[in-house]
Amino acid sequence: GQGRTLDISAGGCKIESDMPVTVGESFECRLHVPGLDWPLRIDEVTVRWVEGKLSGIAFTRMRQDEAVKLTRVLGELEQND
């Protein structure tokens, strides 16, 4: 499925999507980030909460190189605030 990231941190994000998910469900996630040539690949995320089309997901397994990219993206977002 596809969705829109509304909030992101080192530990997870909030997603708006038409894809139905349930609390506790786990899946692979790819986040398309402006400025990156390819999406961030999160090997495993776990759904923590669901409210309608919104859900909170925790990043539960990620390769080290992807974590480094995520940290860089978060730093750039902070600078733009």
mmCIF file of the N, C-alpha and C atoms, coordinates in Angstrom:
data_MODEL
# 
_entry.id   MODEL 
# 
loop_
_atom_site.group_PDB 
_atom_site.id 
_atom_site.type_symbol 
_atom_site.label_atom_id 
_atom_site.label_alt_id 
_atom_site.label_comp_id 
_atom_site.label_asym_id 
_atom_site.label_entity_id 
_atom_site.label_seq_id 
_atom_site.pdbx_PDB_ins_code 
_atom_site.Cartn_x 
_atom_site.Cartn_y 
_atom_site.Cartn_z 
_atom_site.occupancy 
_atom_site.B_iso_or_equiv 
_atom_site.pdbx_formal_charge 
_atom_site.auth_seq_id 
_atom_site.auth_comp_id 
_atom_site.auth_asym_id 
_atom_site.auth_atom_id 
_atom_site.pdbx_PDB_model_num 
ATOM 1   N N  . GLY A 1 1  ? 0.816  -1.182 0.000  1.00 0.00 ? 1  GLY A N  1 
ATOM 2   C CA . GLY A 1 1  ? 0.000  0.000  0.000  1.00 0.00 ? 1  GLY A CA 1 
ATOM 3   C C  . GLY A 1 1  ? 0.860  1.246  0.000  1.00 0.00 ? 1  GLY A C  1 
ATOM 4   N N  . GLN A 1 2  ? 0.220  2.361  -0.156 1.00 0.00 ? 2  GLN A N  1 
ATOM 5   C CA . GLN A 1 2  ? 0.910  3.634  -0.153 1.00 0.00 ? 2  GLN A CA 1 
ATOM 6   C C  . GLN A 1 2  ? 0.282  4.546  0.878  1.00 0.00 ? 2  GLN A C  1 
ATOM 7   N N  . GLY A 1 3  ? 1.067  5.489  1.346  1.00 0.00 ? 3  GLY A N  1 
ATOM 8   C CA . GLY A 1 3  ? 0.577  6.439  2.314  1.00 0.00 ? 3  GLY A CA 1 
ATOM 9   C C  . GLY A 1 3  ? 1.414  7.685  2.312  1.00 0.00 ? 3  GLY A C  1 
ATOM 10  N N  . ARG A 1 4  ? 1.046  8.602  3.188  1.00 0.00 ? 4  ARG A N  1 
ATOM 11  C CA . ARG A 1 4  ? 1.767  9.871  3.308  1.00 0.00 ? 4  ARG A CA 1 
ATOM 12  C C  . ARG A 1 4  ? 2.297  9.971  4.726  1.00 0.00 ? 4  ARG A C  1 
ATOM 13  N N  . THR A 1 5  ? 3.592  10.248 4.840  1.00 0.00 ? 5  THR A N  1 
ATOM 14  C CA . THR A 1 5  ? 4.222  10.410 6.145  1.00 0.00 ? 5  THR A CA 1 
ATOM 15  C C  . THR A 1 5  ? 3.914  11.801 6.668  1.00 0.00 ? 5  THR A C  1 
ATOM 16  N N  . LEU A 1 6  ? 3.314  11.870 7.863  1.00 0.00 ? 6  LEU A N  1 
ATOM 17  C CA . LEU A 1 6  ? 2.948  13.148 8.449  1.00 0.00 ? 6  LEU A CA 1 
ATOM 18  C C  . LEU A 1 6  ? 3.924  13.585 9.536  1.00 0.00 ? 6  LEU A C  1 
ATOM 19  N N  . ASP A 1 7  ? 4.600  12.659 10.122 1.00 0.00 ? 7  ASP A N  1 
ATOM 20  C CA . ASP A 1 7  ? 5.520  12.959 11.218 1.00 0.00 ? 7  ASP A CA 1 
ATOM 21  C C  . ASP A 1 7  ? 6.541  11.837 11.238 1.00 0.00 ? 7  ASP A C  1 
ATOM 22  N N  . ILE A 1 8  ? 7.812  12.171 11.461 1.00 0.00 ? 8  ILE A N  1 
ATOM 23  C CA . ILE A 1 8  ? 8.851  11.137 11.460 1.00 0.00 ? 8  ILE A CA 1 
ATOM 24  C C  . ILE A 1 8  ? 9.887  11.449 12.527 1.00 0.00 ? 8  ILE A C  1 
ATOM 25  N N  . SER A 1 9  ? 10.382 10.396 13.146 1.00 0.00 ? 9  SER A N  1 
ATOM 26  C CA . SER A 1 9  ? 11.461 10.510 14.125 1.00 0.00 ? 9  SER A CA 1 
ATOM 27  C C  . SER A 1 9  ? 12.387 9.318  13.919 1.00 0.00 ? 9  SER A C  1 
ATOM 28  N N  . ALA A 1 10 ? 13.417 9.226  14.723 1.00 0.00 ? 10 ALA A N  1 
ATOM 29  C CA . ALA A 1 10 ? 14.357 8.111  14.612 1.00 0.00 ? 10 ALA A CA 1 
ATOM 30  C C  . ALA A 1 10 ? 13.688 6.778  14.956 1.00 0.00 ? 10 ALA A C  1 
ATOM 31  N N  . GLY A 1 11 ? 12.624 6.818  15.748 1.00 0.00 ? 11 GLY A N  1 
ATOM 32  C CA . GLY A 1 11 ? 11.990 5.584  16.195 1.00 0.00 ? 11 GLY A CA 1 
ATOM 33  C C  . GLY A 1 11 ? 10.753 5.158  15.440 1.00 0.00 ? 11 GLY A C  1 
ATOM 34  N N  . GLY A 1 12 ? 10.223 6.045  14.588 1.00 0.00 ? 12 GLY A N  1 
ATOM 35  C CA . GLY A 1 12 ? 9.018  5.675  13.860 1.00 0.00 ? 12 GLY A CA 1 
ATOM 36  C C  . GLY A 1 12 ? 8.384  6.868  13.183 1.00 0.00 ? 12 GLY A C  1 
ATOM 37  N N  . CYS A 1 13 ? 7.141  6.688  12.729 1.00 0.00 ? 13 CYS A N  1 
ATOM 38  C CA . CYS A 1 13 ? 6.455  7.781  12.050 1.00 0.00 ? 13 CYS A CA 1 
ATOM 39  C C  . CYS A 1 13 ? 4.947  7.602  12.115 1.00 0.00 ? 13 CYS A C  1 
ATOM 40  N N  . LYS A 1 14 ? 4.257  8.674  11.737 1.00 0.00 ? 14 LYS A N  1 
ATOM 41  C CA . LYS A 1 14 ? 2.798  8.643  11.617 1.00 0.00 ? 14 LYS A CA 1 
ATOM 42  C C  . LYS A 1 14 ? 2.491  8.644  10.126 1.00 0.00 ? 14 LYS A C  1 
ATOM 43  N N  . ILE A 1 15 ? 1.605  7.742  9.721  1.00 0.00 ? 15 ILE A N  1 
ATOM 44  C CA . ILE A 1 15 ? 1.272  7.564  8.317  1.00 0.00 ? 15 ILE A CA 1 
ATOM 45  C C  . ILE A 1 15 ? -0.228 7.780  8.110  1.00 0.00 ? 15 ILE A C  1 
ATOM 46  N N  . GLU A 1 16 ? -0.575 8.434  7.016  1.00 0.00 ? 16 GLU A N  1 
ATOM 47  C CA . GLU A 1 16 ? -1.966 8.524  6.579  1.00 0.00 ? 16 GLU A CA 1 
ATOM 48  C C  . GLU A 1 16 ? -2.097 7.645  5.338  1.00 0.00 ? 16 GLU A C  1 
ATOM 49  N N  . SER A 1 17 ? -3.014 6.668  5.371  1.00 0.00 ? 17 SER A N  1 
ATOM 50  C CA . SER A 1 17 ? -3.131 5.729  4.264  1.00 0.00 ? 17 SER A CA 1 
ATOM 51  C C  . SER A 1 17 ? -4.518 5.106  4.222  1.00 0.00 ? 17 SER A C  1 
ATOM 52  N N  . ASP A 1 18 ? -4.932 4.720  3.026  1.00 0.00 ? 18 ASP A N  1 
ATOM 53  C CA . ASP A 1 18 ? -6.179 3.972  2.856  1.00 0.00 ? 18 ASP A CA 1 
ATOM 54  C C  . ASP A 1 18 ? -5.968 2.484  3.119  1.00 0.00 ? 18 ASP A C  1 
ATOM 55  N N  . MET A 1 19 ? -4.715 2.061  3.249  1.00 0.00 ? 19 MET A N  1 
ATOM 56  C CA . MET A 1 19 ? -4.408 0.654  3.489  1.00 0.00 ? 19 MET A CA 1 
ATOM 57  C C  . MET A 1 19 ? -4.798 0.287  4.919  1.00 0.00 ? 19 MET A C  1 
ATOM 58  N N  . PRO A 1 20 ? -5.679 -0.689 5.086  1.00 0.00 ? 20 PRO A N  1 
ATOM 59  C CA . PRO A 1 20 ? -6.062 -1.067 6.452  1.00 0.00 ? 20 PRO A CA 1 
ATOM 60  C C  . PRO A 1 20 ? -4.924 -1.808 7.160  1.00 0.00 ? 20 PRO A C  1 
ATOM 61  N N  . VAL A 1 21 ? -4.638 -1.388 8.387  1.00 0.00 ? 21 VAL A N  1 
ATOM 62  C CA . VAL A 1 21 ? -3.622 -2.048 9.211  1.00 0.00 ? 21 VAL A CA 1 
ATOM 63  C C  . VAL A 1 21 ? -4.208 -2.274 10.598 1.00 0.00 ? 21 VAL A C  1 
ATOM 64  N N  . THR A 1 22 ? -3.608 -3.182 11.334 1.00 0.00 ? 22 THR A N  1 
ATOM 65  C CA . THR A 1 22 ? -4.052 -3.466 12.696 1.00 0.00 ? 22 THR A CA 1 
ATOM 66  C C  . THR A 1 22 ? -2.879 -3.345 13.653 1.00 0.00 ? 22 THR A C  1 
ATOM 67  N N  . VAL A 1 23 ? -3.175 -2.978 14.872 1.00 0.00 ? 23 VAL A N  1 
ATOM 68  C CA . VAL A 1 23 ? -2.147 -2.846 15.900 1.00 0.00 ? 23 VAL A CA 1 
ATOM 69  C C  . VAL A 1 23 ? -1.426 -4.194 16.053 1.00 0.00 ? 23 VAL A C  1 
ATOM 70  N N  . GLY A 1 24 ? -0.106 -4.134 16.091 1.00 0.00 ? 24 GLY A N  1 
ATOM 71  C CA . GLY A 1 24 ? 0.707  -5.327 16.235 1.00 0.00 ? 24 GLY A CA 1 
ATOM 72  C C  . GLY A 1 24 ? 1.191  -5.912 14.916 1.00 0.00 ? 24 GLY A C  1 
ATOM 73  N N  . GLU A 1 25 ? 0.588  -5.492 13.822 1.00 0.00 ? 25 GLU A N  1 
ATOM 74  C CA . GLU A 1 25 ? 0.980  -5.983 12.501 1.00 0.00 ? 25 GLU A CA 1 
ATOM 75  C C  . GLU A 1 25 ? 2.386  -5.480 12.165 1.00 0.00 ? 25 GLU A C  1 
ATOM 76  N N  . SER A 1 26 ? 3.185  -6.320 11.499 1.00 0.00 ? 26 SER A N  1 
ATOM 77  C CA . SER A 1 26 ? 4.541  -5.949 11.081 1.00 0.00 ? 26 SER A CA 1 
ATOM 78  C C  . SER A 1 26 ? 4.676  -6.108 9.576  1.00 0.00 ? 26 SER A C  1 
ATOM 79  N N  . PHE A 1 27 ? 5.460  -5.221 8.962  1.00 0.00 ? 27 PHE A N  1 
ATOM 80  C CA . PHE A 1 27 ? 5.705  -5.307 7.525  1.00 0.00 ? 27 PHE A CA 1 
ATOM 81  C C  . PHE A 1 27 ? 6.937  -4.491 7.172  1.00 0.00 ? 27 PHE A C  1 
ATOM 82  N N  . GLU A 1 28 ? 7.421  -4.653 5.931  1.00 0.00 ? 28 GLU A N  1 
ATOM 83  C CA . GLU A 1 28 ? 8.540  -3.859 5.418  1.00 0.00 ? 28 GLU A CA 1 
ATOM 84  C C  . GLU A 1 28 ? 7.992  -2.524 4.939  1.00 0.00 ? 28 GLU A C  1 
ATOM 85  N N  . CYS A 1 29 ? 8.797  -1.484 5.057  1.00 0.00 ? 29 CYS A N  1 
ATOM 86  C CA . CYS A 1 29 ? 8.342  -0.151 4.687  1.00 0.00 ? 29 CYS A CA 1 
ATOM 87  C C  . CYS A 1 29 ? 9.449  0.564  3.913  1.00 0.00 ? 29 CYS A C  1 
ATOM 88  N N  . ARG A 1 30 ? 9.052  1.284  2.886  1.00 0.00 ? 30 ARG A N  1 
ATOM 89  C CA . ARG A 1 30 ? 9.991  2.133  2.152  1.00 0.00 ? 30 ARG A CA 1 
ATOM 90  C C  . ARG A 1 30 ? 9.457  3.548  2.167  1.00 0.00 ? 30 ARG A C  1 
ATOM 91  N N  . LEU A 1 31 ? 10.291 4.461  2.598  1.00 0.00 ? 31 LEU A N  1 
ATOM 92  C CA . LEU A 1 31 ? 9.904  5.860  2.698  1.00 0.00 ? 31 LEU A CA 1 
ATOM 93  C C  . LEU A 1 31 ? 10.607 6.664  1.613  1.00 0.00 ? 31 LEU A C  1 
ATOM 94  N N  . HIS A 1 32 ? 9.834  7.281  0.746  1.00 0.00 ? 32 HIS A N  1 
ATOM 95  C CA . HIS A 1 32 ? 10.392 8.137  -0.302 1.00 0.00 ? 32 HIS A CA 1 
ATOM 96  C C  . HIS A 1 32 ? 10.595 9.524  0.295  1.00 0.00 ? 32 HIS A C  1 
ATOM 97  N N  . VAL A 1 33 ? 11.839 9.953  0.308  1.00 0.00 ? 33 VAL A N  1 
ATOM 98  C CA . VAL A 1 33 ? 12.211 11.213 0.945  1.00 0.00 ? 33 VAL A CA 1 
ATOM 99  C C  . VAL A 1 33 ? 12.753 12.166 -0.114 1.00 0.00 ? 33 VAL A C  1 
ATOM 100 N N  . PRO A 1 34 ? 12.191 13.384 -0.198 1.00 0.00 ? 34 PRO A N  1 
ATOM 101 C CA . PRO A 1 34 ? 12.741 14.359 -1.142 1.00 0.00 ? 34 PRO A CA 1 
ATOM 102 C C  . PRO A 1 34 ? 14.241 14.570 -0.895 1.00 0.00 ? 34 PRO A C  1 
ATOM 103 N N  . GLY A 1 35 ? 15.003 14.590 -1.972 1.00 0.00 ? 35 GLY A N  1 
ATOM 104 C CA . GLY A 1 35 ? 16.437 14.805 -1.857 1.00 0.00 ? 35 GLY A CA 1 
ATOM 105 C C  . GLY A 1 35 ? 17.254 13.520 -1.849 1.00 0.00 ? 35 GLY A C  1 
ATOM 106 N N  . LEU A 1 36 ? 16.600 12.372 -1.633 1.00 0.00 ? 36 LEU A N  1 
ATOM 107 C CA . LEU A 1 36 ? 17.309 11.090 -1.702 1.00 0.00 ? 36 LEU A CA 1 
ATOM 108 C C  . LEU A 1 36 ? 17.009 10.442 -3.053 1.00 0.00 ? 36 LEU A C  1 
ATOM 109 N N  . ASP A 1 37 ? 18.028 9.817  -3.636 1.00 0.00 ? 37 ASP A N  1 
ATOM 110 C CA . ASP A 1 37 ? 17.856 9.172  -4.937 1.00 0.00 ? 37 ASP A CA 1 
ATOM 111 C C  . ASP A 1 37 ? 17.033 7.893  -4.858 1.00 0.00 ? 37 ASP A C  1 
ATOM 112 N N  . TRP A 1 38 ? 16.934 7.307  -3.676 1.00 0.00 ? 38 TRP A N  1 
ATOM 113 C CA . TRP A 1 38 ? 16.188 6.064  -3.485 1.00 0.00 ? 38 TRP A CA 1 
ATOM 114 C C  . TRP A 1 38 ? 15.495 6.125  -2.132 1.00 0.00 ? 38 TRP A C  1 
ATOM 115 N N  . PRO A 1 39 ? 14.458 5.301  -1.964 1.00 0.00 ? 39 PRO A N  1 
ATOM 116 C CA . PRO A 1 39 ? 13.726 5.350  -0.692 1.00 0.00 ? 39 PRO A CA 1 
ATOM 117 C C  . PRO A 1 39 ? 14.521 4.744  0.464  1.00 0.00 ? 39 PRO A C  1 
ATOM 118 N N  . LEU A 1 40 ? 14.228 5.224  1.670  1.00 0.00 ? 40 LEU A N  1 
ATOM 119 C CA . LEU A 1 40 ? 14.760 4.584  2.878  1.00 0.00 ? 40 LEU A CA 1 
ATOM 120 C C  . LEU A 1 40 ? 14.061 3.242  3.016  1.00 0.00 ? 40 LEU A C  1 
ATOM 121 N N  . ARG A 1 41 ? 14.824 2.217  3.301  1.00 0.00 ? 41 ARG A N  1 
ATOM 122 C CA . ARG A 1 41 ? 14.237 0.886  3.452  1.00 0.00 ? 41 ARG A CA 1 
ATOM 123 C C  . ARG A 1 41 ? 14.270 0.508  4.930  1.00 0.00 ? 41 ARG A C  1 
ATOM 124 N N  . ILE A 1 42 ? 13.088 0.347  5.488  1.00 0.00 ? 42 ILE A N  1 
ATOM 125 C CA . ILE A 1 42 ? 12.960 -0.104 6.861  1.00 0.00 ? 42 ILE A CA 1 
ATOM 126 C C  . ILE A 1 42 ? 12.573 -1.580 6.780  1.00 0.00 ? 42 ILE A C  1 
ATOM 127 N N  . ASP A 1 43 ? 13.452 -2.462 7.238  1.00 0.00 ? 43 ASP A N  1 
ATOM 128 C CA . ASP A 1 43 ? 13.221 -3.898 7.088  1.00 0.00 ? 43 ASP A CA 1 
ATOM 129 C C  . ASP A 1 43 ? 11.971 -4.373 7.813  1.00 0.00 ? 43 ASP A C  1 
ATOM 130 N N  . GLU A 1 44 ? 11.674 -3.751 8.962  1.00 0.00 ? 44 GLU A N  1 
ATOM 131 C CA . GLU A 1 44 ? 10.464 -4.141 9.683  1.00 0.00 ? 44 GLU A CA 1 
ATOM 132 C C  . GLU A 1 44 ? 9.939  -2.962 10.482 1.00 0.00 ? 44 GLU A C  1 
ATOM 133 N N  . VAL A 1 45 ? 8.638  -2.708 10.326 1.00 0.00 ? 45 VAL A N  1 
ATOM 134 C CA . VAL A 1 45 ? 7.938  -1.735 11.159 1.00 0.00 ? 45 VAL A CA 1 
ATOM 135 C C  . VAL A 1 45 ? 6.794  -2.477 11.842 1.00 0.00 ? 45 VAL A C  1 
ATOM 136 N N  . THR A 1 46 ? 6.389  -1.966 12.999 1.00 0.00 ? 46 THR A N  1 
ATOM 137 C CA . THR A 1 46 ? 5.279  -2.550 13.738 1.00 0.00 ? 46 THR A CA 1 
ATOM 138 C C  . THR A 1 46 ? 4.260  -1.454 14.010 1.00 0.00 ? 46 THR A C  1 
ATOM 139 N N  . VAL A 1 47 ? 2.996  -1.751 13.719 1.00 0.00 ? 47 VAL A N  1 
ATOM 140 C CA . VAL A 1 47 ? 1.917  -0.789 13.944 1.00 0.00 ? 47 VAL A CA 1 
ATOM 141 C C  . VAL A 1 47 ? 1.657  -0.701 15.445 1.00 0.00 ? 47 VAL A C  1 
ATOM 142 N N  . ARG A 1 48 ? 1.739  0.524  15.986 1.00 0.00 ? 48 ARG A N  1 
ATOM 143 C CA . ARG A 1 48 ? 1.536  0.751  17.423 1.00 0.00 ? 48 ARG A CA 1 
ATOM 144 C C  . ARG A 1 48 ? 0.140  1.252  17.747 1.00 0.00 ? 48 ARG A C  1 
ATOM 145 N N  . TRP A 1 49 ? -0.454 2.047  16.852 1.00 0.00 ? 49 TRP A N  1 
ATOM 146 C CA . TRP A 1 49 ? -1.804 2.553  17.074 1.00 0.00 ? 49 TRP A CA 1 
ATOM 147 C C  . TRP A 1 49 ? -2.461 2.867  15.733 1.00 0.00 ? 49 TRP A C  1 
ATOM 148 N N  . VAL A 1 50 ? -3.794 2.866  15.730 1.00 0.00 ? 50 VAL A N  1 
ATOM 149 C CA . VAL A 1 50 ? -4.570 3.174  14.530 1.00 0.00 ? 50 VAL A CA 1 
ATOM 150 C C  . VAL A 1 50 ? -5.747 4.050  14.924 1.00 0.00 ? 50 VAL A C  1 
ATOM 151 N N  . GLU A 1 51 ? -5.957 5.139  14.173 1.00 0.00 ? 51 GLU A N  1 
ATOM 152 C CA . GLU A 1 51 ? -7.115 6.022  14.339 1.00 0.00 ? 51 GLU A CA 1 
ATOM 153 C C  . GLU A 1 51 ? -7.623 6.372  12.952 1.00 0.00 ? 51 GLU A C  1 
ATOM 154 N N  . GLY A 1 52 ? -8.619 5.655  12.474 1.00 0.00 ? 52 GLY A N  1 
ATOM 155 C CA . GLY A 1 52 ? -9.127 5.881  11.121 1.00 0.00 ? 52 GLY A CA 1 
ATOM 156 C C  . GLY A 1 52 ? -8.059 5.578  10.091 1.00 0.00 ? 52 GLY A C  1 
ATOM 157 N N  . LYS A 1 53 ? -7.748 6.583  9.253  1.00 0.00 ? 53 LYS A N  1 
ATOM 158 C CA . LYS A 1 53 ? -6.722 6.412  8.213  1.00 0.00 ? 53 LYS A CA 1 
ATOM 159 C C  . LYS A 1 53 ? -5.313 6.710  8.712  1.00 0.00 ? 53 LYS A C  1 
ATOM 160 N N  . LEU A 1 54 ? -5.189 7.116  9.978  1.00 0.00 ? 54 LEU A N  1 
ATOM 161 C CA . LEU A 1 54 ? -3.885 7.412  10.559 1.00 0.00 ? 54 LEU A CA 1 
ATOM 162 C C  . LEU A 1 54 ? -3.377 6.214  11.347 1.00 0.00 ? 54 LEU A C  1 
ATOM 163 N N  . SER A 1 55 ? -2.079 6.004  11.301 1.00 0.00 ? 55 SER A N  1 
ATOM 164 C CA . SER A 1 55 ? -1.480 4.954  12.127 1.00 0.00 ? 55 SER A CA 1 
ATOM 165 C C  . SER A 1 55 ? -0.079 5.379  12.536 1.00 0.00 ? 55 SER A C  1 
ATOM 166 N N  . GLY A 1 56 ? 0.324  4.906  13.691 1.00 0.00 ? 56 GLY A N  1 
ATOM 167 C CA . GLY A 1 56 ? 1.671  5.133  14.189 1.00 0.00 ? 56 GLY A CA 1 
ATOM 168 C C  . GLY A 1 56 ? 2.462  3.856  14.037 1.00 0.00 ? 56 GLY A C  1 
ATOM 169 N N  . ILE A 1 57 ? 3.613  3.948  13.394 1.00 0.00 ? 57 ILE A N  1 
ATOM 170 C CA . ILE A 1 57 ? 4.440  2.762  13.219 1.00 0.00 ? 57 ILE A CA 1 
ATOM 171 C C  . ILE A 1 57 ? 5.811  2.983  13.847 1.00 0.00 ? 57 ILE A C  1 
ATOM 172 N N  . ALA A 1 58 ? 6.304  1.931  14.472 1.00 0.00 ? 58 ALA A N  1 
ATOM 173 C CA . ALA A 1 58 ? 7.633  1.941  15.085 1.00 0.00 ? 58 ALA A CA 1 
ATOM 174 C C  . ALA A 1 58 ? 8.600  1.223  14.162 1.00 0.00 ? 58 ALA A C  1 
ATOM 175 N N  . PHE A 1 59 ? 9.786  1.796  13.999 1.00 0.00 ? 59 PHE A N  1 
ATOM 176 C CA . PHE A 1 59 ? 10.836 1.150  13.214 1.00 0.00 ? 59 PHE A CA 1 
ATOM 177 C C  . PHE A 1 59 ? 11.467 0.080  14.106 1.00 0.00 ? 59 PHE A C  1 
ATOM 178 N N  . THR A 1 60 ? 11.205 -1.182 13.819 1.00 0.00 ? 60 THR A N  1 
ATOM 179 C CA . THR A 1 60 ? 11.678 -2.251 14.694 1.00 0.00 ? 60 THR A CA 1 
ATOM 180 C C  . THR A 1 60 ? 12.905 -2.988 14.160 1.00 0.00 ? 60 THR A C  1 
ATOM 181 N N  . ARG A 1 61 ? 13.196 -2.854 12.868 1.00 0.00 ? 61 ARG A N  1 
ATOM 182 C CA . ARG A 1 61 ? 14.426 -3.456 12.333 1.00 0.00 ? 61 ARG A CA 1 
ATOM 183 C C  . ARG A 1 61 ? 14.856 -2.679 11.088 1.00 0.00 ? 61 ARG A C  1 
ATOM 184 N N  . MET A 1 62 ? 16.124 -2.200 11.127 1.00 0.00 ? 62 MET A N  1 
ATOM 185 C CA . MET A 1 62 ? 16.641 -1.387 10.037 1.00 0.00 ? 62 MET A CA 1 
ATOM 186 C C  . MET A 1 62 ? 18.146 -1.617 9.920  1.00 0.00 ? 62 MET A C  1 
ATOM 187 N N  . ARG A 1 63 ? 18.644 -1.714 8.713  1.00 0.00 ? 63 ARG A N  1 
ATOM 188 C CA . ARG A 1 63 ? 20.084 -1.855 8.506  1.00 0.00 ? 63 ARG A CA 1 
ATOM 189 C C  . ARG A 1 63 ? 20.794 -0.592 8.959  1.00 0.00 ? 63 ARG A C  1 
ATOM 190 N N  . GLN A 1 64 ? 22.025 -0.727 9.397  1.00 0.00 ? 64 GLN A N  1 
ATOM 191 C CA . GLN A 1 64 ? 22.797 0.404  9.918  1.00 0.00 ? 64 GLN A CA 1 
ATOM 192 C C  . GLN A 1 64 ? 22.940 1.529  8.894  1.00 0.00 ? 64 GLN A C  1 
ATOM 193 N N  . ASP A 1 65 ? 23.206 1.177  7.640  1.00 0.00 ? 65 ASP A N  1 
ATOM 194 C CA . ASP A 1 65 ? 23.380 2.230  6.630  1.00 0.00 ? 65 ASP A CA 1 
ATOM 195 C C  . ASP A 1 65 ? 22.077 3.000  6.401  1.00 0.00 ? 65 ASP A C  1 
ATOM 196 N N  . GLU A 1 66 ? 20.937 2.334  6.530  1.00 0.00 ? 66 GLU A N  1 
ATOM 197 C CA . GLU A 1 66 ? 19.648 3.021  6.400  1.00 0.00 ? 66 GLU A CA 1 
ATOM 198 C C  . GLU A 1 66 ? 19.401 3.918  7.615  1.00 0.00 ? 66 GLU A C  1 
ATOM 199 N N  . ALA A 1 67 ? 19.814 3.478  8.791  1.00 0.00 ? 67 ALA A N  1 
ATOM 200 C CA . ALA A 1 67 ? 19.673 4.298  10.002 1.00 0.00 ? 67 ALA A CA 1 
ATOM 201 C C  . ALA A 1 67 ? 20.508 5.571  9.883  1.00 0.00 ? 67 ALA A C  1 
ATOM 202 N N  . VAL A 1 68 ? 21.685 5.476  9.279  1.00 0.00 ? 68 VAL A N  1 
ATOM 203 C CA . VAL A 1 68 ? 22.537 6.645  9.071  1.00 0.00 ? 68 VAL A CA 1 
ATOM 204 C C  . VAL A 1 68 ? 21.847 7.629  8.126  1.00 0.00 ? 68 VAL A C  1 
ATOM 205 N N  . LYS A 1 69 ? 21.240 7.123  7.056  1.00 0.00 ? 69 LYS A N  1 
ATOM 206 C CA . LYS A 1 69 ? 20.510 7.993  6.122  1.00 0.00 ? 69 LYS A CA 1 
ATOM 207 C C  . LYS A 1 69 ? 19.340 8.672  6.829  1.00 0.00 ? 69 LYS A C  1 
ATOM 208 N N  . LEU A 1 70 ? 18.616 7.915  7.647  1.00 0.00 ? 70 LEU A N  1 
ATOM 209 C CA . LEU A 1 70 ? 17.480 8.479  8.374  1.00 0.00 ? 70 LEU A CA 1 
ATOM 210 C C  . LEU A 1 70 ? 17.942 9.599  9.303  1.00 0.00 ? 70 LEU A C  1 
ATOM 211 N N  . THR A 1 71 ? 19.038 9.390  9.997  1.00 0.00 ? 71 THR A N  1 
ATOM 212 C CA . THR A 1 71 ? 19.579 10.417 10.892 1.00 0.00 ? 71 THR A CA 1 
ATOM 213 C C  . THR A 1 71 ? 19.926 11.679 10.113 1.00 0.00 ? 71 THR A C  1 
ATOM 214 N N  . ARG A 1 72 ? 20.508 11.512 8.931  1.00 0.00 ? 72 ARG A N  1 
ATOM 215 C CA . ARG A 1 72 ? 20.849 12.659 8.086  1.00 0.00 ? 72 ARG A CA 1 
ATOM 216 C C  . ARG A 1 72 ? 19.586 13.406 7.643  1.00 0.00 ? 72 ARG A C  1 
ATOM 217 N N  . VAL A 1 73 ? 18.570 12.669 7.235  1.00 0.00 ? 73 VAL A N  1 
ATOM 218 C CA . VAL A 1 73 ? 17.300 13.280 6.811  1.00 0.00 ? 73 VAL A CA 1 
ATOM 219 C C  . VAL A 1 73 ? 16.671 14.054 7.968  1.00 0.00 ? 73 VAL A C  1 
ATOM 220 N N  . LEU A 1 74 ? 16.656 13.466 9.157  1.00 0.00 ? 74 LEU A N  1 
ATOM 221 C CA . LEU A 1 74 ? 16.075 14.141 10.319 1.00 0.00 ? 74 LEU A CA 1 
ATOM 222 C C  . LEU A 1 74 ? 16.835 15.430 10.642 1.00 0.00 ? 74 LEU A C  1 
ATOM 223 N N  . GLY A 1 75 ? 18.148 15.398 10.519 1.00 0.00 ? 75 GLY A N  1 
ATOM 224 C CA . GLY A 1 75 ? 18.954 16.599 10.748 1.00 0.00 ? 75 GLY A CA 1 
ATOM 225 C C  . GLY A 1 75 ? 18.618 17.696 9.752  1.00 0.00 ? 75 GLY A C  1 
ATOM 226 N N  . GLU A 1 76 ? 18.424 17.318 8.500  1.00 0.00 ? 76 GLU A N  1 
ATOM 227 C CA . GLU A 1 76 ? 18.067 18.298 7.472  1.00 0.00 ? 76 GLU A CA 1 
ATOM 228 C C  . GLU A 1 76 ? 16.674 18.877 7.737  1.00 0.00 ? 76 GLU A C  1 
ATOM 229 N N  . LEU A 1 77 ? 15.744 18.045 8.183  1.00 0.00 ? 77 LEU A N  1 
ATOM 230 C CA . LEU A 1 77 ? 14.396 18.526 8.501  1.00 0.00 ? 77 LEU A CA 1 
ATOM 231 C C  . LEU A 1 77 ? 14.419 19.524 9.650  1.00 0.00 ? 77 LEU A C  1 
ATOM 232 N N  . GLU A 1 78 ? 15.242 19.257 10.664 1.00 0.00 ? 78 GLU A N  1 
ATOM 233 C CA . GLU A 1 78 ? 15.359 20.173 11.810 1.00 0.00 ? 78 GLU A CA 1 
ATOM 234 C C  . GLU A 1 78 ? 15.908 21.528 11.378 1.00 0.00 ? 78 GLU A C  1 
ATOM 235 N N  . GLN A 1 79 ? 16.862 21.528 10.457 1.00 0.00 ? 79 GLN A N  1 
ATOM 236 C CA . GLN A 1 79 ? 17.453 22.768 9.974  1.00 0.00 ? 79 GLN A CA 1 
ATOM 237 C C  . GLN A 1 79 ? 16.432 23.612 9.201  1.00 0.00 ? 79 GLN A C  1 
ATOM 238 N N  . ASN A 1 80 ? 15.470 22.937 8.568  1.00 0.00 ? 80 ASN A N  1 
ATOM 239 C CA . ASN A 1 80 ? 14.472 23.641 7.766  1.00 0.00 ? 80 ASN A CA 1 
ATOM 240 C C  . ASN A 1 80 ? 13.306 24.151 8.581  1.00 0.00 ? 80 ASN A C  1 
ATOM 241 N N  . ASP A 1 81 ? 13.221 23.786 9.865  1.00 0.00 ? 81 ASP A N  1 
ATOM 242 C CA . ASP A 1 81 ? 12.113 24.249 10.709 1.00 0.00 ? 81 ASP A CA 1 
ATOM 243 C C  . ASP A 1 81 ? 12.264 25.673 11.133 1.00 0.00 ? 81 ASP A C  1 
# 
